[in-house]
């Protein structure tokens, strides 16, 4: 049965999608059958693995709104052990669609649609990674309800912890009402520029706040890591010798170790 992990931070630009792509790819290379679910209307995780809208008929919006079964939306990528359910701008309309369904059917639970869909295929994977949009809206709440755990990417920059309290409150709310087993998998430090003192100060501050929850792996800020999605590849395929490739390999091993695999 798959371990389901969401990458969540309502603050944009923290390396969430980059980590979703590269963690999923690294898990695949560790011989873990992995599914990446793109739950962001921008579809950057999808394009970052080389997909465009002409490559598929169904997306995650079709799955959670009941247009198609989840198996019909899964696409095998050319990368080892890695499949994806893509997203398109259609997902931006899910809030309106769910409000409409709730008005028509008072038994409809808007935050449980992803969990219900994923239940059909979770036995087919070792890991399911969910890339959430930078908000705490309905789609992100669906991810939290469907997940076993959460990875919170935090960039090594000023104001790094801005908004984290709100995110933690949302996690507590989900734990209290909809998913009591949800836990924080870990806090991941991203975008470290080793040439600046502020990065080292942020590392110390985050580790003081979250202690053992902080991953040992720190993701560096590198041009090659930024370039990789434009070529439709994870960093491990775009530049196998990059420091970022090694970092995501180490992160995957940490995740596997934390889950006793």
N, C-alpha and C positions, 0 to 999 in steps of 0.2 A: 504493500500500500504506500502511495506517495506521501512524502513530507511536503506540505504546501507552505511556501514562504512568500510573503508579500514584501516588496520594496516600497516603503512609504515615507514620504516627507512632503507636507503641503507647501513647503518652500521650494521653488523651482531652482534649477541650476546647481544642484548638489551632487550630480553624478548618478542619479537614480536609474535612469534608462541605460546609461553606459554600464553600470554595475549589473543590471538585470541581464543584458545581453551577454556580458563577458563571464559572469558567474554561471549562467546557464550553459554556455559553451564549455567552460572549464569543468563543470560537473559531468558533461557528456564525455569529455576526454578522460575523465576518471572512471569511465565505464558505468556511469549512472544514466539510466534512461530518463531523459529530462524533457519536460514540456514548458515552454515559455508562453505565458498568456499576456498579450499586449492589452492593457486596460486603460490606455490613454488615447483620447480622440486624435491626438497629433500623429499617432501611428509610428513614432520614431523607432520603437523596438522592431517593428515589422520592416521598415525601410533599412534599418541598421543590419538586418540579416539578408538584405538583397531583394526584398519583396516590393512590388508595387501593386496598385489596385487591380491591374489586369491579370494578376497571377492567381486570383482566387474569387470564388463566388460568394462565400459566406465569411462573416467575421464575428467577433465576440458580441457585437450588438445583436446579431441574428440569434446567437445562442441564448443570451440572457432574456431576450424578449420572446423566446419560444418559436421563432421562425424556422429554426432547424435544430436537429440534435447536435450535441457537442462534437461527436465524431466526424460530422460532415464539415466542420470548420478547421480541423487539424491538418496542418501541412508539414510534411517531413522536409527539413532543410537539407542542404548538402553537407552540413557539419555533423560530426560524429555524435550519434545518440541524441540528437536535438530536433525537436519538433516545435511548432509555434501555432498559436491561434492569433491571427492578426487583428488589428483594429483599424478603423477608418473614422472619418469625421462624423459618420452616422452615430457613433457612440455619444456624441455631444447631446443628442436628443433623448437619451435614456431617462432623464429626470421627468420630462413631460410625458413620455410613454408610460412610465410607472405610476405617475399621478392619475393618469387616465384609467389605468387598470385597477387601481385602488378604488376609484369612484364606481367602477362597474362591478367589482367583486371585493366584498369586505373581508374575504379570507386570503386575499393576495398579500404576501409579505415581501415588500420591495427590496429588503436587504438580504434576502435568502436565495435569490435567483441564481447567483453564481455558484453558491454551495450546492444547490440542488443539481445543477448541470454537471459540475465537476465530480460529484459522487458517482456518476456513470462510468468514469474513465480513470479514477484515481488508482485503481489496482493495476493499471497498465504502465505506471511510471514509478521511478524511484524518487524523483523530485519534480514538483511543479512550482515554477517561479512566476510571480505575478508582478508586472510592472504597472504601478498605479500612476494616475495623473497627479499633478501638484495641487491637490485640493483635498478636502475632507467631505466631498459630496457623496452622492448615492453610490457611484461605482466604487469608490474607495471603501465605503462601508461594506459593500458586497464582498470586497477582497478580504477585509478584516474578519468578516463572519465566516468566510470560506477557508481561512488560513489556520494552520497550526501555530505559525510564528511570524514575526515581523523583523525585518532588517531595516534599520534607520540609518541612511547615509547622512553624514554630517561633513560639510566641507571645512577644510582647515583654513578658514578665513574669518575676518571680523564679523560679528553678529551670527556666528555659526549656530548658536543655540536658540536663536530667535524662533519662536513658534513651537519649540519642542514641547513646552508645557501643554499647549493646546492639543498636540498630537497624543501625548501620554494620557490626557484626560479622555480623548476619544477611545483609546485602547482600553482604558478602565471601564468606560461606558459599555463597550462591546463585551468585555469580560463579564460584566455584571448582568447583562440582559440577554445576550444572544450567543456568545461563544466563550463559556467559562474556561476552556482549555487553551485559549490564545495566550501566547507568551512572547516576550521580546527575545528573539534569537540573538541579536547583538546590535551594537552601534558600530558603524563602519566609517572610519575617517577617510575622506577622499580629497583629491585635488591638492595634495601637499606639494608646495613649492619649497624645497629644502634650502633655498637661498635666503629665505626671510625668517625673521625671528617670530613673527606673528603665528606662523604655522606651528612652531614648537610650543608656543604659549597656548594655542587652542587645543593641541593634543593633551597637554597637562590638565587643562580645564575640563575637557570632556572625560578624561580618565578619572578625575576627581569626582565628577558627577555620577558616572555610570559604572565605575570600578570594573569588576570582572566581566561585565556585559560588553565591554569594548573589545573588538577583535584585535588580535596582535598585528594582523596585516593592515598596512596603510597604503592606499592607492595614490600613486604620484600624479602630479600634473605634467602630462607629456603631450607634445604635438602629435605624435604617432597615434595616441589613444583618441584624440579628437578627430584625426583623419580617417580612422578605420570605418566608422559607420557610412561615410560617403562612398566607400568602396563595397558596401554591403557585406562586410566581414567583421567577425569578432577580432580583437587584437591578436589572439593566438594564431590566427590564420593570416592576418595582414602583416604582422611582424613578430614571428615566433621568438625572436631573440630580445624583444623589448623588455624593459624592466616592468612594464605594466602587465605583460604576459605572465611573468613570474609572480607578480603580486596577485593576480586573479587565480593562478594555480594554487597559491598558498591559501587564498580565501576559500576556495572550494574544499581544500583539505581540512581547513578549520571547521567549515560547516559540516562536512562528513564526520569529523571527529566529535563534534558537539552532539551529533545525532546517533553516535555509537555505531556507525556503519563501518 
